[in-house]
């Protein structure tokens, strides 16, 4: 009875060993069959990457174009500010020039009137002195 049990045990171990070896071969074959979908997936990813790279290049070009437009707008803004400043200075000089000139004339008239008042006061005093003291 011992011999048949040993034979059975050896047979069972042999079958298990054979199954393990066969299983390992299947596992080694599985990556080859799984490789096909990986290759397809890699190709799809590569195509998607190429598309994304093109989109990125287009966006980079658009960003560069927008930067150039921004710089152009800044230059135009600078020129407009300078023109505006110059125009304000011109208007102020014209306005202030006429105000200063008018002010100068008014001062002269004021001086003339002051001297005329002084002359009239003197004449009045002289007339009072000629008329004599009041009784």
N, CA, C and O of each residue as an XYZ file, in Angstrom:
540
protein
N       0.776     -1.167      0.000
C       0.000      0.000      0.000
C       0.835      1.254      0.000
O       0.399      2.330     -0.410
N       1.939      1.093      0.431
C       2.826      2.248      0.424
C       3.265      2.592     -0.974
O       3.428      3.769     -1.295
N       3.457      1.619     -1.798
C       3.919      1.912     -3.145
C       2.866      2.640     -3.962
O       3.189      3.604     -4.656
N       1.610      2.203     -3.898
C       0.642      2.944     -4.676
C       0.487      4.374     -4.145
O       0.266      5.288     -4.939
N       0.594      4.592     -2.852
C       0.470      5.943     -2.317
C       1.627      6.807     -2.785
O       1.466      7.991     -3.081
N       2.799      6.184     -2.845
C       3.954      6.942     -3.344
C       3.779      7.252     -4.807
O       4.061      8.365     -5.252
N       3.324      6.291     -5.545
C       3.120      6.529     -6.979
C       2.078      7.624     -7.172
O       2.231      8.487     -8.037
N       1.030      7.589     -6.375
C      -0.010      8.598     -6.481
C       0.559      9.968     -6.110
O       0.324     10.970     -6.786
N       1.306      9.973     -5.026
C       1.907     11.228     -4.602
C       2.848     11.766     -5.663
O       2.809     12.955     -5.979
N       3.679     10.920     -6.209
C       4.609     11.350     -7.264
C       3.832     11.800     -8.485
O       4.196     12.783     -9.131
N       2.769     11.090     -8.802
C       1.949     11.474     -9.964
C       1.292     12.828     -9.728
O       1.257     13.683    -10.613
N       0.772     13.004     -8.512
C       0.118     14.276     -8.204
C       1.132     15.411     -8.261
O       0.859     16.462     -8.840
N       2.312     15.198     -7.656
C       3.350     16.226     -7.694
C       3.767     16.493     -9.133
O       3.968     17.648     -9.510
N       3.898     15.475     -9.920
C       4.281     15.635    -11.327
C       3.237     16.420    -12.097
O       3.574     17.304    -12.885
N       1.960     16.097    -11.870
C       0.881     16.807    -12.566
C       0.861     18.279    -12.137
O       0.714     19.180    -12.962
N       1.014     18.500    -10.822
C       1.031     19.879    -10.336
C       2.216     20.624    -10.938
O       2.081     21.769    -11.369
N       3.376     19.976    -10.966
C       4.566     20.591    -11.545
C       4.344     20.904    -13.009
O       4.709     21.980    -13.483
N       3.740     19.957    -13.735
C       3.458     20.160    -15.154
C       2.484     21.325    -15.346
O       2.644     22.132    -16.262
N       1.472     21.405    -14.474
C       0.494     22.495    -14.581
C       1.143     23.854    -14.298
O       0.837     24.865    -14.931
N       2.052     23.830    -13.321
C       2.743     25.081    -12.999
C       3.586     25.530    -14.184
O       3.578     26.704    -14.556
N       4.306     24.597    -14.766
C       5.144     24.929    -15.931
C       4.271     25.396    -17.087
O       4.603     26.374    -17.756
N       3.178     24.720    -17.326
C       2.268     25.109    -18.414
C       1.682     26.484    -18.114
O       1.541     27.307    -19.019
N       1.340     26.740    -16.860
C       0.812     28.049    -16.470
C       1.821     29.159    -16.680
O       1.459     30.256    -17.107
N       3.071     28.890    -16.387
C       4.126     29.890    -16.588
C       4.297     30.182    -18.059
O       4.526     31.327    -18.449
N       4.188     29.146    -18.881
C       4.312     29.388    -20.317
C       3.146     30.238    -20.812
O       3.324     31.102    -21.671
N       1.936     29.990    -20.263
C       0.795     30.800    -20.657
C       0.982     32.257    -20.230
O       0.644     33.177    -20.975
N       1.517     32.456    -19.041
C       1.754     33.810    -18.576
C       2.781     34.513    -19.456
O       2.677     35.710    -19.726
N       3.781     33.736    -19.901
C       4.769     34.343    -20.783
C       4.157     34.669    -22.133
O       4.550     35.641    -22.778
N       3.191     33.857    -22.567
C       2.530     34.143    -23.835
C       1.523     35.277    -23.693
O       1.276     36.002    -24.656
N       0.944     35.442    -22.520
C      -0.051     36.482    -22.317
C       0.474     37.890    -22.601
O      -0.215     38.661    -23.269
N       1.655     38.254    -22.124
C       2.116     39.600    -22.454
C       2.215     39.832    -23.946
O       2.002     40.954    -24.405
N       2.539     38.784    -24.731
C       2.604     38.974    -26.177
C       1.222     39.306    -26.728
O       1.083     40.163    -27.601
N       0.202     38.624    -26.213
C      -1.146     38.921    -26.698
C      -1.633     40.247    -26.125
O      -2.390     40.966    -26.777
N      -1.206     40.570    -24.921
C      -1.594     41.857    -24.344
C      -0.807     42.995    -24.966
O      -1.228     44.150    -24.907
N       0.315     42.680    -25.553
C       1.147     43.710    -26.164
C       0.435     44.396    -27.315
O       0.613     45.591    -27.552
N      -0.372     43.626    -28.025
C      -1.081     44.225    -29.159
C      -1.973     45.388    -28.722
O      -1.910     46.456    -29.329
N      -2.793     45.217    -27.700
C      -3.572     46.377    -27.278
C      -2.677     47.498    -26.749
O      -2.999     48.669    -26.953
N      -1.570     47.185    -26.080
C      -0.656     48.215    -25.606
C      -0.066     48.997    -26.766
O       0.086     50.217    -26.693
N       0.265     48.290    -27.830
C       0.813     48.966    -29.023
C      -0.238     49.897    -29.608
O       0.068     51.032    -29.973
N      -1.474     49.423    -29.699
C      -2.551     50.268    -30.231
C      -2.761     51.484    -29.319
O      -2.928     52.608    -29.792
N      -2.751     51.241    -28.023
C      -2.931     52.325    -27.076
C      -1.781     53.327    -27.185
O      -1.992     54.539    -27.141
N      -0.578     52.808    -27.326
C       0.586     53.695    -27.480
C       0.479     54.520    -28.752
O       0.806     55.707    -28.768
N       0.015     53.874    -29.820
C      -0.151     54.609    -31.080
C      -1.209     55.704    -30.923
O      -1.024     56.833    -31.378
N      -2.311     55.350    -30.277
C      -3.349     56.359    -30.050
C      -2.822     57.509    -29.195
O      -3.104     58.677    -29.464
N      -2.068     57.171    -28.180
C      -1.483     58.210    -27.321
C      -0.516     59.066    -28.123
O      -0.478     60.286    -27.961
N       0.269     58.425    -28.993
C       1.226     59.169    -29.823
C       0.494     60.122    -30.760
O       0.894     61.275    -30.921
N      -0.585     59.632    -31.381
C      -1.367     60.489    -32.277
C      -1.978     61.644    -31.490
O      -1.974     62.787    -31.948
N      -2.501     61.341    -30.308
C      -3.073     62.390    -29.459
C      -2.005     63.393    -29.038
O      -2.255     64.599    -29.010
N      -0.825     62.897    -28.714
C       0.282     63.794    -28.335
C       0.660     64.715    -29.483
O       0.930     65.898    -29.277
N       0.680     64.165    -30.698
C       1.003     64.997    -31.862
C      -0.052     66.089    -32.021
O       0.278     67.247    -32.276
N      -1.327     65.711    -31.868
C      -2.401     66.707    -31.963
C      -2.284     67.758    -30.876
O      -2.445     68.950    -31.136
N      -2.005     67.317    -29.662
C      -1.853     68.269    -28.555
C      -0.648     69.176    -28.774
O      -0.678     70.359    -28.436
N       0.402     68.613    -29.337
C       1.597     69.428    -29.607
C       1.271     70.510    -30.644
O       1.713     71.652    -30.516
N       0.505     70.145    -31.658
C       0.103     71.136    -32.662
C      -0.762     72.218    -32.037
O      -0.587     73.404    -32.316
N      -1.703     71.800    -31.182
C      -2.545     72.786    -30.498
C      -1.701     73.707    -29.622
O      -1.932     74.915    -29.565
N      -0.732     73.126    -28.952
C       0.147     73.923    -28.093
C       0.951     74.918    -28.929
O       1.115     76.072    -28.532
N       1.445     74.484    -30.065
C       2.188     75.389    -30.947
C       1.283     76.524    -31.438
O       1.698     77.682    -31.489
N       0.035     76.175    -31.799
C      -0.903     77.208    -32.246
C      -1.189     78.198    -31.127
O      -1.251     79.404    -31.364
N      -1.363     77.695    -29.916
C      -1.621     78.594    -28.786
C      -0.403     79.461    -28.502
O      -0.537     80.641    -28.178
N       0.793     78.872    -28.625
C       2.013     79.663    -28.424
C       2.095     80.787    -29.455
O       2.465     81.916    -29.129
N       1.746     80.465    -30.702
C       1.745     81.498    -31.744
C       0.715     82.576    -31.429
O       0.982     83.766    -31.596
N      -0.463     82.155    -30.975
C      -1.507     83.118    -30.630
C      -1.069     83.983    -29.452
O      -1.313     85.190    -29.444
N      -0.433     83.380    -28.471
C       0.069     84.147    -27.323
C       1.105     85.162    -27.793
O       1.094     86.309    -27.347
N       1.982     84.757    -28.672
C       3.011     85.666    -29.183
C       2.368     86.816    -29.956
O       2.787     87.968    -29.840
N       1.339     86.484    -30.750
C       0.628     87.513    -31.505
C      -0.060     88.492    -30.552
O      -0.034     89.702    -30.774
N      -0.669     87.967    -29.502
C      -1.331     88.820    -28.524
C      -0.316     89.703    -27.788
O      -0.603     90.861    -27.488
N       0.858     89.158    -27.501
C       1.906     89.954    -26.858
C       2.336     91.100    -27.757
O       2.555     92.218    -27.289
N       2.459     90.818    -29.061
C       2.837     91.866    -30.001
C       1.755     92.943    -30.070
O       2.055     94.136    -30.108
N       0.485     92.507    -30.085
C      -0.611     93.477    -30.096
C      -0.611     94.313    -28.823
O      -0.853     95.520    -28.865
N      -0.340     93.670    -27.696
C      -0.289     94.393    -26.425
C       0.826     95.439    -26.454
O       0.628     96.572    -26.015
N       1.981     95.063    -26.965
C       3.103     96.001    -27.042
C       2.762     97.166    -27.974
O       3.084     98.320    -27.689
N       2.107     96.846    -29.092
C       1.694     97.891    -30.026
C       0.706     98.850    -29.346
O       0.813    100.067    -29.495
N      -0.250     98.293    -28.603
C      -1.220     99.129    -27.888
C      -0.525     99.996    -26.839
O      -0.880    101.160    -26.656
N       0.446     99.435    -26.167
C       1.183    100.215    -25.172
C       1.918    101.373    -25.824
O       1.940    102.480    -25.286
N       2.524    101.123    -26.987
C       3.224    102.186    -27.704
C       2.239    103.270    -28.149
O       2.510    104.462    -28.005
N       1.085    102.840    -28.694
C       0.081    103.815    -29.117
C      -0.428    104.616    -27.916
O      -0.631    105.826    -28.010
N      -0.630    103.938    -26.801
C      -1.078    104.606    -25.578
C      -0.053    105.639    -25.134
O      -0.415    106.744    -24.730
N       1.212    105.286    -25.208
C       2.283    106.211    -24.830
C       2.268    107.448    -25.732
O       2.394    108.576    -25.255
N       2.113    107.224    -27.028
C       2.075    108.340    -27.986
C       0.855    109.226    -27.708
O       0.957    110.453    -27.709
N      -0.300    108.590    -27.469
C      -1.514    109.369    -27.193
C      -1.391    110.163    -25.895
O      -1.840    111.307    -25.823
N      -0.792    109.569    -24.879
C      -0.589    110.299    -23.627
C       0.316    111.509    -23.846
O       0.066    112.586    -23.305
N       1.368    111.325    -24.641
C       2.288    112.426    -24.919
C       1.576    113.535    -25.690
O       1.752    114.715    -25.388
N       0.775    113.158    -26.686
C       0.022    114.158    -27.446
C      -0.971    114.882    -26.540
O      -1.131    116.100    -26.625
N      -1.629    114.123    -25.680
C      -2.597    114.709    -24.755
C      -1.912    115.687    -23.804
O      -2.416    116.786    -23.569
N      -0.775    115.291    -23.265
C      -0.026    116.156    -22.362
C       0.391    117.442    -23.078
O       0.284    118.535    -22.522
N       0.863    117.299    -24.307
C       1.289    118.460    -25.090
C       0.094    119.379    -25.363
O       0.208    120.601    -25.269
N      -1.030    118.789    -25.697
C      -2.228    119.582    -25.991
C      -2.689    120.330    -24.741
O      -3.064    121.500    -24.816
N      -2.660    119.653    -23.596
C      -3.049    120.312    -22.338
C      -2.106    121.462    -22.029
O      -2.544    122.535    -21.614
N      -0.814    121.241    -22.230
C       0.157    122.314    -21.990
C      -0.110    123.500    -22.905
O      -0.045    124.652    -22.475
N      -0.411    123.213    -24.173
C      -0.707    124.294    -25.116
C      -1.952    125.067    -24.692
O      -1.959    126.298    -24.698
N      -3.010    124.334    -24.321
C      -4.243    125.003    -23.896
C      -4.014    125.826    -22.638
O      -4.521    126.941    -22.514
N      -3.254    125.273    -21.713
C      -2.964    126.015    -20.484
C      -2.145    127.265    -20.777
O      -2.399    128.328    -20.211
N      -1.166    127.133    -21.659
C      -0.346    128.308    -21.962
C      -1.179    129.379    -22.660
O      -1.002    130.571    -22.406
N      -2.092    128.954    -23.545
C      -2.963    129.932    -24.215
C      -3.890    130.577    -23.196
O      -4.028    131.800    -23.144
N      -4.524    129.731    -22.385
C      -5.477    130.241    -21.396
C      -4.768    131.081    -20.351
O      -5.178    132.204    -20.055
N      -3.715    130.536    -19.803
C      -2.985    131.278    -18.772
C      -2.329    132.519    -19.348
O      -2.222    133.540    -18.668
N      -1.889    132.437    -20.597
C      -1.289    133.612    -21.237
C      -2.278    134.752    -21.306
O      -1.939    135.893    -20.993
N      -3.511    134.450    -21.717
C      -4.514    135.509    -21.804
C      -4.910    135.981    -20.402
O      -5.165    137.168    -20.199
N      -4.963    135.066    -19.439
C      -5.291    135.456    -18.066
C      -4.184    136.345    -17.501
O      -4.458    137.363    -16.865
N      -2.949    135.956    -17.738
C      -1.817    136.748    -17.238
C      -1.816    138.120    -17.897
O      -1.576    139.131    -17.237
N      -2.078    138.153    -19.172
C      -2.117    139.437    -19.890
C      -3.251    140.307    -19.362
O      -3.070    141.503    -19.134
N      -4.425    139.700    -19.168
C      -5.550    140.459    -18.612
C      -5.240    140.946    -17.204
O      -5.580    142.076    -16.853
N      -4.606    140.117    -16.403
C      -4.218    140.483    -15.046
C      -3.235    141.649    -15.069
O      -3.324    142.561    -14.247
N      -2.320    141.615    -15.994
C      -1.329    142.688    -16.132
C      -2.025    144.008    -16.474
O      -1.684    145.053    -15.921
N      -2.993    143.959    -17.377
C      -3.732    145.167    -17.753
C      -4.526    145.705    -16.561
O      -4.577    146.912    -16.322
N      -5.143    144.783    -15.823
C      -5.914    145.210    -14.647
C      -5.016    145.850    -13.600
O      -5.413    146.837    -12.980
N      -3.839    145.328    -13.389
C      -2.900    145.944    -12.443
C      -2.524    147.355    -12.889
O      -2.453    148.282    -12.082
N      -2.291    147.492    -14.169
C      -1.942    148.817    -14.697
C      -3.107    149.785    -14.502
O      -2.913    150.929    -14.091
N      -4.310    149.318    -14.799
C      -5.472    150.182    -14.600
C      -5.629    150.536    -13.117
O      -5.959    151.668    -12.766
N      -5.388    149.550    -12.265
C      -5.475    149.774    -10.825
C      -4.474    150.843    -10.392
O      -4.827    151.730     -9.616
N      -3.253    150.779    -10.869
C      -2.232    151.777    -10.550
C      -2.657    153.153    -11.063
O      -2.507    154.157    -10.367
N      -3.186    153.188    -12.282
C      -3.648    154.468    -12.848
C      -4.761    155.066    -12.000
O      -4.779    156.264    -11.716
N      -5.696    154.195    -11.600
C      -6.810    154.692    -10.783
C      -6.331    155.162     -9.414
O      -6.832    156.160     -8.897
N      -5.373    154.462     -8.822
C      -4.824    154.888     -7.533
C      -4.171    156.262     -7.659
O      -4.378    157.133     -6.815
N      -3.391    156.449     -8.704
C      -2.734    157.756     -8.871
C      -3.769    158.839     -9.158
O      -3.628    159.977     -8.711
N      -4.808    158.478     -9.906
C      -5.861    159.455    -10.194
C      -6.603    159.836     -8.900
O      -6.940    161.002     -8.692
N      -6.852    158.837     -8.033
C      -7.497    159.104     -6.739
C      -6.610    160.018     -5.903
O      -7.100    160.960     -5.280
N      -5.338    159.751     -5.887
C      -4.391    160.591     -5.144
C      -4.436    162.026     -5.674
O      -4.462    162.980     -4.896
N      -4.445    162.167     -6.975
C      -4.510    163.510     -7.577
C      -5.811    164.221     -7.187
O      -5.807    165.409     -6.863
N      -6.921    163.478     -7.224
C      -8.203    164.081     -6.862
C      -8.232    164.473     -5.386
O      -8.795    165.508     -5.029
N      -7.627    163.651     -4.530
C      -7.563    163.989     -3.102
C      -6.754    165.263     -2.894
O      -7.137    166.124     -2.101
N      -5.646    165.384     -3.599
C      -4.820    166.596     -3.475
C      -5.590    167.819     -3.955
O      -5.561    168.871     -3.315
N      -6.275    167.677     -5.076
C      -7.049    168.805     -5.606
C      -8.139    169.219     -4.615
O      -8.409    170.404     -4.416
N      -8.759    168.199     -3.998
C      -9.797    168.476     -3.022
C      -9.214    169.222     -1.827
O      -9.813    170.180     -1.338
N      -8.074    168.797     -1.367
C      -7.411    169.470     -0.246
C      -7.063    170.909     -0.625
O      -7.238    171.828      0.176
N      -6.576    171.096     -1.837
C      -6.224    172.440     -2.276
C      -7.459    173.330     -2.349
O      -7.419    174.502     -1.976
N      -8.557    172.754     -2.836
C      -9.800    173.528     -2.917
C     -10.294    173.895     -1.530
O     -10.772    175.005     -1.299
N     -10.171    172.939     -0.600
C     -10.578    173.223      0.778
C      -9.713    174.326      1.374
O     -10.210    175.218      2.063
N      -8.424    174.255      1.104
C      -7.501    175.281      1.628
C      -7.792    176.644      0.987
O      -7.656    177.657      1.674
N      -8.172    176.724     -0.248
C      -8.464    177.980     -0.934
C      -9.785    178.561     -0.449
O      -9.942    179.779     -0.364
N     -10.717    177.698     -0.138
C     -12.011    178.183      0.293
C     -11.925    178.728      1.699
O     -12.751    179.550      2.097
N     -10.992    178.308      2.419
C     -10.823    178.818      3.758
C     -11.513    177.975      4.795
O     -12.202    176.999      4.496
N     -11.302    178.387      6.031
C     -11.914    177.604      7.101
C     -13.409    177.806      7.132
O     -13.898    178.857      6.716
N     -14.124    176.857      7.598
C     -15.570    176.914      7.683
C     -15.951    177.646      8.958
O     -15.316    177.411      9.986
N     -16.962    178.530      8.953
C     -17.370    179.278     10.132
C     -18.101    178.503     11.153
O     -18.487    179.051     12.185
